[in-house]
Amino acid sequence: MSEHNPDTAFAGVSRLRGRIFGSLAKAASWLGVVVLAWLLFMVVVDAFGLTAASTDWYLGALVGFGAPLATYSAYLYWKRPDLRWIAVRATVIPPAGLIFAGAIFVLFLVFEPFFWFLYYTIAVLPAVAVYGHFATRDDTRAPLAAGFVGVVGLVIGYFVEPLILIMPLPWIMLVWVLVVPAGALIAYRQAPEDRQQQVTILGTGVAGGVLASYLGPALIGVTPDTAVILYAATLLPVAWYNGAVLANDRSAWPGLLGPVVALGAIGGGIVLGGLVGTTGPEPVLDWQFLTSAPSTLPANAGLFPAIVGSVFIIAIVAIVSFVVGVGAAIYLEEYAPQTGVGGTITRIIRVNIANLAGVPSVVYGLLGLGLFVNLIGMGLGIVLVAGLTLSLLILPIVIISAQEAIRSVPEEVREASYGMGATRWQTIREVVLPRAVPGVLTGTILALSRAIGETAPLLMIGAATTVFRPPTGFASQVSAMPLQVFYWSFHQKSAFRELIAPAGVVTLLVVMLSMNVLAIYLRNRYEQQA
Amino acid sequence: MEESTTGDWSETGLDESDGGDRDIEQIPEAETIIEARNLDVYYGEERALNDVSMSIPEQKVTAIIGPSGCGKSTFLRSINRMNDLIDIANVTGELCFKGKNVYDEDVDAVALRRQVGMVFQAPNPFPKSIYDNVAYGPRIQNDTENLDEQVEQALRQAALWDEVKDRLDERGTDLSGGQQQRLCIARAIAVDPEVVLMDEPASALDPVATSKIEDLIDELSEDYTVVIVTHNMQQAARISDKTAVFLTGGHLVEYGETDRIFQNPRNERVEDYISGKFG
C-alpha cells in the first residue's frame, strides 16, 4: 500500500456503499410510484366503467382519438416547431376558461347577481378609478385613497341594498360586472396607446356578450346568465389569445387549431369506438354525475352539492389562511423581537407553529367545534364553521412556508431599502413582499389542496356527509367532496362502493391536481420576474 | 496588538481623546459635516469600534481603509445608523451630523437616512424596472412632482443615462454588474442627500467597471460628501482627499491628507499595512 505501484496507484476507489444506497432508494421510489399509479388506474377504471368496454371498442377509440392527434402533432413537429407553444396554450385556454366559468358560476350562487352588481358599481369601480387617478400621478397615497372609497362604497351599498326594488335583468348585470371589465382589460393590453382601437375592442367584446345572452339559450339551452358567464370566462379569453397571435403573425394560424384537433380527437374516439366496438364503457363520472344531487339510486347519484360545498369552503379557507398566515409570517420575520426576553418568546412561538403543523386534523375538528360552535355559537356543520376550522388546520403550514419565503429575500435588498430611508412598512410592502410572493403563493396553494381533501375535521364540526342542495350562503348546511366519498364508500349498496365512490375520488383528485398546477404556474411566472 | 507590543502608538496619544500627536488630523469646524467623538460600537460583548474620534470634511472624498474586521464598515454604518438594524449592536459616544448627535433621542433614523445615502458592497438593485429603482427614494418620501426629471438627473449624475435611457422599463437586475452599481448610486442620489456612504462599492466589479465607478466618485464629490470604505489601497490613494486607517480592534490609528498618509505615514503599523506587510 505504502509503496508506489504504478499498476495499482490509480485503481478504483470503492463506491460500494453509495451504490447500494442509491439502488435501494431508486427501487423504493419506483415501488411507491408504481403502487400509486396502479391505485389511480384502478380508480379511473371504475369511475369511467372502462371494464365494460370490449377490446374492439378500445381499438376503434384509439384510432379515432389517436389519428387526428398524431397527424397534428407530427405536422407541428416537422413543419412548424415554432408553433408548438402556441398550440399548447391555445388548447389549454378553453378548458381553463370552462373551469374558471364554473368558479364564477359558484360565486353567483353564493350571492345573487344583484349583490355583485351593486357592490361592483358602488364600491369596486370607484375604488379602481380613484386608484388609477392617484397611481398615474405617482402618488403613493393611491392604495389608501382607493381603500377609503371602497369602504365608503361598501357601507353605502349595505344601506342602499334593501331600498332598491327595481333591478336590471340578471344577464345585463352580468355583462356590466364581467364582460365590460374583461373587455376593457383586453382593450388596454392590446392597444395601450390607441384610443380608437380600444373603443373598437371594448365595443366588440360587449356586443358579443349581449349576443351570447340571446344565442346561448337558443343554441345550447343554457340560461342567458350562464351564457354570459361562459362567454366572459371562455370565449373572450380565446378570442383575445387568437386575436393577439394572429395580429402578431398571420401565418401562425395552424397553431390555433389545437383545441379543434383536441375536440375532434375526443369526438372521433367516441364515434369510431361506438361504430367498431360491440360494447362501450359505462362511465359513472359524466355530466350527470357532476351536476346532480346525491340519490338513493346509483344511476341518479351526483356530486354537485358537495362540489359547490367544497368550493365554498375553499374560498373561505383561501382568504382567511392567506391573510392571517401571511400577516403572522410578516410579523414573526420582520417585526417580532429577535433578542432578549421577546426573542425567546418569538422562538417559542416559532417552534410551536411547527408543532401545530403536525397536530392531527381530528384535533383541529374538535378545536373548531369547541371554538366556533360551542363558544361563539355558530351553527353545526355550516359553511363558515367548516371554512374557519380548515383555515386553522392549514394556518401553520401557510405561516411556515410564508416565513421561509420572506426569509429567503436577500438581506442586501432590505438594507438597500432601509438605506434609502424607507420605513419598515415601506420596505416590506415594496421590496420584501414582491420577492416573497412566489414562495408564499406556492405554499398557500399546496396547503389549500391539502385542506380540500380533509374529512375528519368536517365530521367533527357536524357537517353532513350528504346534503341534497348546494349551499346558498355562509350559514348553509354543507357537505364536501371527501365527506361524500367517505359516505359512499360505506354504503350498503355495492354499486355505490364500487362505482360511485371512485368517480368521486377522481373528481376530487382532478380538482386537487388543478390547484397544484396553478401553484406551479404561479411560481414559475413570478420566479421569472424576480 | 497589546499596547506593550506597539509602544509607539500610546505615545502618539491615540488613547487620549484630546489626541496629543497629529496622527488624527483636526479639521476646522466650519468645513466639518460629520464628527465622531469617542465613538464605541459593541456587538454584544465584542467591541467593534474603539473610541473613534474624527471629523469628516464637507464635499470631499474621505476613504476608510484597514484590514478585514477592523471596524471600518461598522464605522460607516454608524453614520446613518444602519447598525440599528442589528439587534445586538450598541453604540456609545457621539456621532454628529451637521452638529447634531444622530444618536440623540429625538433623531429619527429613517429621517436621517434620507439625508445620508448609502451604496453597498454588492450591487443590490431592487427587482423592479430601472425607472422604479431610481424613483424608489422620491416615492417613499412622497416627493413625486417632476419624478421623470428627478430620475433622469440622477441617472445622468451616475453616468448611466446614455446607456439606459431607451430601456427604463427593463429590470434593474438585468444590467451588468458595473451598471447595476451605478444604478444603485443613482438610486442613492435621486433623493439629493448630503452625504453618500459607500461600502466597498467596487469590490465585486471588474477593473473597467471599477474605474468608471472611481471617475463617478470623483464627480460626485463636487455635489456631495462621499465617505468610502475600501479594501483597495490604490483606490483610496487615487480617489480620496482624506484617508483614515483603522487597524485591528476597531482603533482609528491615523487620519489625514491622503497624499501624506500614503507617502509619509507617521505610525509604524500604518506604514507596515500600507506597504503590504500585513492585512
Interface residues (C-beta under 8 A of the other chain):
Chain A: R137 D138 D139 T140 R141 P337 Q338 T339 G340 G343 P410 E412 V413 E415 A416 S417 Y418 G419 M420 G421 A422 T423 Q426 E430 V431 P434 R435 Q529 A530
Chain B: N80 M82 L85 D87 I88 V110 A111 L112 R113 R114 Q115 G117 M118 F120 A122 N124 P125 F126 P127 K128 A135 Y136 G137 R139 I140 Q141 N142 T144 L147 R171 C184 R187 A188 V191
